[in-house]
Amino acid sequence: MSKVTVKDLDVKGKHVIVRVDFNVPHKGSTITDDNRVRAALPTINYLTENGAKVLLLSHLGKVKTEEDKAKNDMSIVADCLASLQSAPVKFVNATRGKELEDAVAAQEDGSIVLMQNTRYEKGESKNDPELGKYWASLGDMFVEDAFGSVHRAHASTVGIPSNMLAEGKKVGVGFLVEKELNVLGKALNDPQRPFVAILGGAKVSDKIGVIENLLKIADKVIIGGGMSYTFSAAQGGKIGDSLLEADKEDLAKEFMAKGEGKLFLPVDTVCANAFDNATDTKVVPAGEIPDGYMGLDIGPETVKKFQAELAGAKTVFWNGPMGVFEKPEYAKGTEAICETLANLDGATTIIGGGDSASAAKNLGFADKFSHISTGGGASLEFMEGKELPGVAVIPEK
Ligand code: AMP
């Protein structure tokens, strides 16, 4: 079964609302990475080239205060979007009311209206029923293409399509969501084996669901990063001042028991006597971190061990750095793993968004991966086996 897609909709002359992910990183009004805008272009171009009147909705940043609104004004995306494709783009500095409705009503076929940040509306994150119904009234059809937001049941991701479906209007997924579902769905449901998952990052608590599910599905699960120290402590290891979630030690033990023979942990660690401005850094065996030291990266023996476990893999899912990769002195483990994955022959290599995606881009390896997900949270929830509300609401063909 597969979802209705934008290609199944008869869009000519129709008002098509598209939920895109324009949550771009920015400093002031300068967009520092326009990848998310580029990722939305296949759907936007298809719609404008096929004569739709396109209304784009997205959130940008977190909006709690008036100051946040000023910092996260969607107008910064309008010029970027206009420069990346040829259809006319009109930005509307409103999320409801006459100005927005008039702009939509005046649209020519093949034109784009970009609405102000959806999170300017308090009801967006609460999936406020009135808001979803109102936004749905602005279009004839809806396309879900914000993969980075489909794990959230918000007014723009779930409220609009639910209301449209109730009114007999058509909804579908865009090309970006379709591609993400295909690639991640294949890894989850029918991976080419061996399937190796490599998980890192700060906290066990953020990755419980994904570790649990991947221990069932993958042939090997490799764990690095800050969360590996909770596993080490659970084995009775000395971890000094490293990150520890003491309340997750029992869970770590359970994972190690369930994952016997397929769960791989670091064998050595780079540790330092301070997080900032360390005066002493050394490599020690895992579980032997002296008091006053904290583990900040996987060590060279671990890199070799993980490389050996990755050799021959046919599918790899990677989420989370192996250490504090933002600091060059603790980035070596993450860089080595990233390079290993980039050079794995004949494997489908998938990065589940977030910091691992930034690492691959910064190291210049982005184009050597099969797929870099545009949604960190969404891809993790998908790999956990959870239903994504923004996808669930779109009917099957
Ligand atoms: P996450 O968002 O859970 O994938 O975590 C990413 C963060 O984990 C990055 O900011 C890393 O600096 C951090 N991290 C990775 N390894 C460690 C470690 N050994 N100690 C502290 N933080 C870490």
Boltz pocket constraint, residues with backbone or C-beta under 6 A from the ligand:
constraints:
  - pocket:
      binder: B
      contacts: [[A, 200], [A, 201], [A, 202], [A, 203], [A, 206], [A, 225], [A, 226], [A, 227], [A, 243], [A, 295], [A, 296], [A, 297], [A, 319], [A, 320], [A, 321], [A, 322], [A, 323], [A, 324], [A, 325], [A, 326], [A, 354], [A, 355]]
      max_distance: 6.0
